[in-house]
Amino acid sequence: MFAVTGITGQVGGVVARVLLAAGLEVRGVVRDPVKGEDWANQGCEVAAAEMNDAVALARAFDGAEAVFILLPPNFDPAPGFPEARTTIAAVSDALAVSMPKRVVCLSTIGAQATQPSLLQQSGMMERTFGLLPMPVACLRAGWFMENTAFDLEPALASGVIPSFLYPLDRPVPMVATADVGRMAASLLRQNWTDHRIIELEGPRRTTPNEVAEVFSRLLGRDVRMEPVARDTWEGLFASHGMKNPLPRIQMLDGFNEGWIEFECPASTVKGSVPLETVVRGMIQRMAETV
């Protein structure tokens, strides 16, 4: 049996579907049992546990051959990341008690960076899980292609997409959540005896300008990127209710300045899903809801 956290999200959902399609038993770990009902109907066992409750998590992981860990995202953390520290400690304690044969955790590009940013949360997770007695694979994924969902509305409304990533011709390591989920499901089923890091990106790196070109082709209208002035970032994020925008700003600076990168960029694993496939799917789903 395989325990999957984050099953109601995009990556965790792919992990679960791949495992179920292979005829394997899956236990979905959810915070809200109501949100697990759809997965129960698909044949999953469902266990309820908050991600900062070590006792409940240990019960949810009990008897699992392997566990997939996806920490809840926190884009507006308190200084020092106390929320992430609490969650990481709880998950680590639960894994030490339940002792699955393998653990696969979703990390991120730049988790190894020492400069301050949101990605420090993934670095803390990697270091903590590296002390666990069972084999752990940290899957460092590039910028999710699905983040372009935020670009769809301005592309439709004005044909101008505001971009926090620039220069607009700098290629960015991007990856589809389908590729991430499939890789995680594959790792869960493999046998290994060490702690390992796998760095994953899409079939090719993509510039912001190329993202706009994809929207142009699929929407049948002119779409372009326009950089958001750096000196306006803090005010923009604060206006959207962020209490501590600095870690997010530092992350964006890291991509733009180039210090957020894979640790071994020459040996990354390449996914197969192109950006155009992801954007086309988003547009189709939007059309179906109209």
N, C-alpha and C positions, 0 to 999 in steps of 0.2 A: 504494500500500500504506500502511496505517495501523498504527503501532506503539502498543500499549496496555500500559502498566504497570498493576499491580494488577488484572490480569484475573481472578484467582481470588477477588477480593472482590466485594462487592455492586455498587458503582458501576462498577468496571472491567468486570465481567461484563455489565452492561447496555450499556455502550459497545460492547463487542465484538459482542454479539448484534444490536444495531441495525445496525451496519456490515455484518455478515455477511448479515443479512436483505435489505440493499440490494444484495447481490451484490458487495461490495467485499472486497478482500484485507486480511486482518488478521494481524499478527504479535504474538502474545502474549509479553510479557517477564515471565519468572518466575524466582524464585530457585531453586526446586527443579524440575528437569525432569519429575519424576514427577507433580507437580501440574499440569503442562501437558498431560498425556496426554489428558485429557478434551477440552480445547480443540483438540488436534490431530485428535481424532476428529470434531470439528465443522467441520473445514476450515481451522483456523488454522495458520499457520506458528508455531513456538515457538522462542524464543531464551532462553537461560539467562544471567542477569546479576544479580549483587548490586547493590542500589541505591547502594552506596558504591564501586562499581568503575567508574571512568570509562571505562576501555578497553573492558570488556565491554559497557557500556551503549552506547558509540559504535558498536560492531559491531551491537548489537541495533537501533539506530535507523537504521543505514546504509540509504539508499535509500528511507526512508519519506517520503511526501508530508507527513504530519502525525503528531505524537506526542502521546499523552495521558499526562500525568504525575500520578501519585498517590503522594505520599510515604508511606512506612510510618508508621503512627501510633505515637507514643511518649507514653504518658500518665504515665510515671514517669521523666522525663529527669534527667540530672545537671545541676547548676547551670550556667547559661550555655548550655544546649542544645548541647553539643559534638557529640552524635550527629546532630542535625538539620543543624548547620553542615557536617559532613563529607558527609552525603548530598546536601545542596543543592549544594555545590561540585562533587561528582562528577557529578551530573545536568547542571549547567550546563556543565561542561567537555565532557561527552559531546554535548550539543546543539550546542555551538560547533564541534565537530569534524564531526558528521554533517550539520548544516545542513538540517534539514527546512524545508519552506515555512512551516509553522505549528506552534505549540505551544499546547495547551490544558492548563492545570494546575488541579487541584482545590484550591481555597483554602477559606476559611471566613468566615462572618460574624465581624466584629470583627478581621479581619486588620490593619486600619489603626490599631487602638487602641495607644496608647503605654504603657498600664499593664501591669505584669508579669502574664503568664498563659501557659498552654499555647499560646494562639493567636499568640503572638509567633513561633512556628516558621513559621506561614503567612506572617506579615509579612516574615520574613527571606527566604522563598522568593520572594515577590512582588518584593521589591526587587532580589534577585539576578537573577531571570529578566528583570526590566525592563531589564537591561543587555545582554541578548542581541541579536544583530543581526537576528533574524527576528521576525515578528509573534508576540506572546504574548497569549493570553486567560486571565485568572485568573477562575475560576468560584467565587465566594464563595457557599457554600451555608449555609442555616440549620441549626438543630439537627436531626439526622436523626430522622425519625419512628421508624425502626427501633430507636432507643435504648430505646423503650418495651418492647422484648423483655425488659429487666431487670425490668419491672414485672409481667410475666405471672405469675411464680411467687408473689410475695406476694399478688397479686390472687386467685389460686386458693386459696392456703393460708389466708389470714386475712381477705381482703377489705380489707386496709389496705396501701396502697402508700407506702413512705417516700419523701419528696420533698426533694431538695436545692434545688429551684427554688421560690421563694416571694417575695412573697405568692402564695397558691394561685389567686388570681383575676387574676394578671398574665398577659396573652397573650404567648406565646413564638413567635418565628418558627421554624416547623418545615417540613421538606420531606422527601418520600419519595426514597429512593435511585433509584427508577425515573425520577423527574423529573430528577434530577441527571444520571444516565447518558444519558438521551435528549438533554438540553441539550448535554452534552459532545460526544456523537456528532454533533449538528447543527453545532456550532461547528467541529469537525474538518473538516467537508466544505465549510464556507463559505470565502470569500476575503476577507481584510481585510489592511490594510497597516500597522496601528498596534498599539500595546500597549493592551489594553483590560481593563476589569473588568466582569464581569456578576454582579449580586447576585440570588440565586434563593431564593425561599421557596415554601411551599405555597399552596393556594388561599385559606386564611385562617389567621390566627394562633390559637393554641390555648392555653388556660390549663391548669395541672396539674389543676384540678378537672374540666375538660372531658375530659381524658385519662381520669380515673377514670370519668366518665359513659360514655365509649365502652366501657370494659371492663365496666361494669355491664350495658349493653345486650347486648353480645355474649356475655357469660358467663352472663347470666340470674341475677345475684346482686348484692347491694349491694356496691359497691366505693367506697372513699374514699381521698383523699390525706391524709397526715399529715406535717407538716414535720419534718425532722431537725434537732435543735438545733444551731445554728452552733458552739457551743463543744465539740461532740463530733466534728466532722469530722476533725480531724487524727488523733485516736486511732483512728477507724474506718478511715481509709485506711491508717494504719500497721499496723493489725491484719490487713489484707489484703495485707501484704508490700510496700507502696509505700515506697521509700527516700526519695523527695523529693515528698511530697504537696502542697507549697506551690503549685506552678504550677496544679495542678488545682483547689485550693481558691480560688485567685485567679480562675480562669476562672468558677467557679460564682458567686463574689461579683460578678463583672462582669455576668453575666446578671441577677442579683437587684438589683443597684444601677443597672442600665440603661446602663452605659458600654460593654457589648458589644452592639452594634447595627450594622445596615447603615450604610454611609457615606452612602448616598442612599436612605433608607427609602421615600420617596415614589415612587421610580421602579424598585422591584425588579421583576424578572420573576416572574410567578406560575405555579407548576406546576398540574397538574390532579388529582393523586392526593390524596384526602382521608385523614385519619388513620384513619378507620374501615376503609377498604380495607386499609391496612397491617396493622392489628391483627387484622382478620379472617383475613388470610393467615397470620399467625403462629399463631393459634389452630388453624387448619386443619392446618398443618404439624405442630404438636405432636400433634394427634389422630391423624395418620397414622403417627406414630412409636410410638404406644402399642400 
